[in-house]
């Protein structure tokens, strides 16, 4: 792949080098470590075929929008510094069905979601880019997973981003995939109280979208869900008791919203 740079020394474990925001990260997948290996300026060649140049943009265009605080920290690390984890929802590119708002369908490309950058990377032959104009996307289906690009509220401010869809209907239950960062504590790690290395930890944050309104964050509690969707807590409690639901479990949270969408 043209966005993979071989800027590290070969290792006995499987290595893969990722480019993001103009920087290179290498994941040692067998032990799930990443380290900053270099600050590269070589970016992938990008196909300008007219049929795809409105769908995919070069990775360097994504890098131009700046980097977030976590990226800034990662690229500041010394060469060879180990960080446990991955920046992708799934390291492998997967075939997908992209349906746009005009109902046009694209089925020939491969996709993977970069959690750190909140963007989909696209593989077309040997060319890799970033999915362009996400606001024009109705659905992106990757196997059994479905993703949308939707508005949401964060600290009373409206933003837009990718979500995985769990339920459809009046109440659309969504997941926003994010990363948390755990600092290393080698001393405590020897006593199994903490991690030996800095660590990227994937996190699911649940949201609910009603119609075309911005999605709102919810917690796994009936009181919070009741407040967000304006359904009485007693009604939610009745549904939960009748169906033996533990909404701290994702599968039961899905069952709750499927029930709400049927009634």
N, C-alpha and C positions, 0 to 999 in steps of 0.2 A: 504494500500500500504506500502511496506516495507521501502520506502524512506521518509515516513511521521513520524515525531517524535512528541509525545504528551508531549512536555516539557513546555507547558504553562498552566496557570490556565484556567479552563473552563469559557466560556463567554456566554452571552445571544445572541451574534451575531455569525454567522457561521465562524469557524476558520479552517484554513488549514495550515499545517506546511511544508515548502519546505526545501530541503537540496540542497545546491550548494556550491561548493568549500570547502566542509567539514564543512559548517556552516548552521545554521538553521534560516530560516525566516518564520514568521507567517503572513499570510494575513487575516485580518478581512474583509471578502469579502463584507459584507453588507455596510460597510462604506469605503471600499477600502483602508484600512490601512495595512501597514506591519511594524513589528518591530523585531529587533534582540532579540531572546529569549534566546539563549545559544550558546556556542561554543562547538559543540558536536564532539565526536570521533567515535560514533557508526554509521556505514554506512550500507546500505542495503545488505542483503545476495544476492548473485548473482548466477543465474543458469548457470551451465557450460555445458548444453546440447550441444552436438557436432554440431547439426543442426543450432544453433544460436550463438555460441560463437565467430564466425567471424563477425557477424552482430552487436552484442551488446557488449559493454565493460562496466565494473563496473564504477559507478559514481566516486569512489575514484581515478580511472585512470585519469578522467577529472580534478579532483581537483589538481592532481600532476603537471599540467602544469602551475600552478600559478593563481593569481587573478589579475584583473585589478584595476584601481584606484577607480572606483565606488564601486566595491566589498570591497576593502580595507576600504573605508570610512564606508560602511554599517556595516561591522563586527566590526568596532571600536566603534559603538554607544552603549551607556549604555542600560542595560536591560530595556525593556518597552518603549523605545523611539519610537515614531510613525513616520512613513513615508507613505505618501499616494501613492498608485499605486500598480503595480504588475510587476514581472520580466518575466512573460510569455505572449506570444502573445494571448494565450487562456488558462485559468487555467485548463480546462478539457482536459483529454486525448481523442483523436479522432481516430477512425479506419482509416487506410491508406493503400494505395497500393504503395509498394516500388518496383521500377523497376531499376535494376542494369545495368551496362554497358554490361554485358554478356547476357542481356535480361531475366535473371531469375527474378521471381516475388515473392514477399512476401506479403501476405494479412491477416495474422493472428494477427498482432501486433497493438498496440495503440500508438499514438505519440502526443507530444506537444512541441512547440518551446520555448526554454529558450533564451530570447532576451539578457539578461545580459551576458550569457556565450556563445552566438552564437552557440548553439548546440541543437539537437533534443533529448529529453528524450523519452525513449521507455518503454512501459509497456507490459510485457509478463506474463500473469497470475498474480501472486503476486510479481514478480520480476521487478525491475526498473533499467534501465541502460541508457547508452548514445549511440546513433547511431554511429557505428564504421566505419572507412574507408570511409568517405564521398566522397572522390574522385572517388570511384567506383559506385556512385549513378548517374543514368541517370535522374530519376524523383522520387519525392515523392508526391503522390496525396492525399490530405486530403479534402474530399468533392469536392467543386468547386475550391479549391486552389491547385496550383501546385508549387512545390519547386525544385530548382536545387542547386548544389554545383558548383561554378564557380570561375575562377580567376577574379580579378578586380584591378583597379589602385586606390590608395589612397595616395595623396601627392607624386605622381610620383614613388611610390613604389608598387610592385605587391604583393597582398595577395590573399587568397582564402576564400570564405564564402558562406553561404546560401542566396539564393534570392527567392522571390516569382515571378513567371512568369506572366506577364500581356499580352504580345503578343509574337507570334512566327513568324519567317520569317527572312528575311535579317537583319532586325533591331529587336532584341529581347529586349523588354521593361521589366525592372525588378524593383522590390522593395527590398531594404535592410532595414529590420526592426531594428531600434535602439532605445535607450532610452536617453532622456535628463534628467538632474537633476536640479530641481528648489529648491533653498534654501528657508526656511521658513522666513516670515517676519510678525510675529504675530501682531505688531502694525498697519501696513498697512492693514492687513487682516480684522481688525475690521472695517475699512473704505471701505472694499471690493476692495482694490487696489492690494492685493497680497494674497498668500496662508498662512494659519495658520501653516501648517506643511511642512517639507521637502517633496518633491513630485517627483516621477518617472513619466515621461511623454513619452508615446510611440511616435515615430517619423518615418515617411516614407521617405526614401531617394531614389530617382529614378536614375536608371542606364540604359545604353544601351550597349548591346553586339552585335558585328558584327562578325558572324562566330565563330571561336574559339579564337578570340582575347580577351584580358582581358576587362571586362565591364568597362565603363567609366561613371562617375557621370554626371548627367545633371540637369539643373535648369529648372523651368517652364517658359522659355523664348525662343522665336524663335531664337534670336541671339545666345544664348548658344547652343541650339540644332543644329542649322546650323553648328556651329564650330565643334561640336563633331562628327556629322555623315557626314560632308562634303556634305551637300545639301544646295543650296542657300537659304538665308533668304527669298528672293522674292518668291521662289517656295513654301516654308512653309507658307508664309503669304497668298498666293493665295489659298492654300488648306484650311487654317483656315477660310478665308473670305467666300469662296464658301460653306463651310459646317457649318458655324456659330459656330466655335469652340472657346472655352475659355480654353486654355491649363493650366490654373491654377486649373482647375477641372480635377480630375483623369480620369473620364469617357471620357472627350474630349481629353485628352492626349493619351488615348488608341485608340480613333477613329483616331487621327492623324497618329499614327504609324501603325494602320491597313491599312490606306490608302497608306502609304509609302510602306508597304509590298505587296500590290496588284499591284504596278506599278514598 
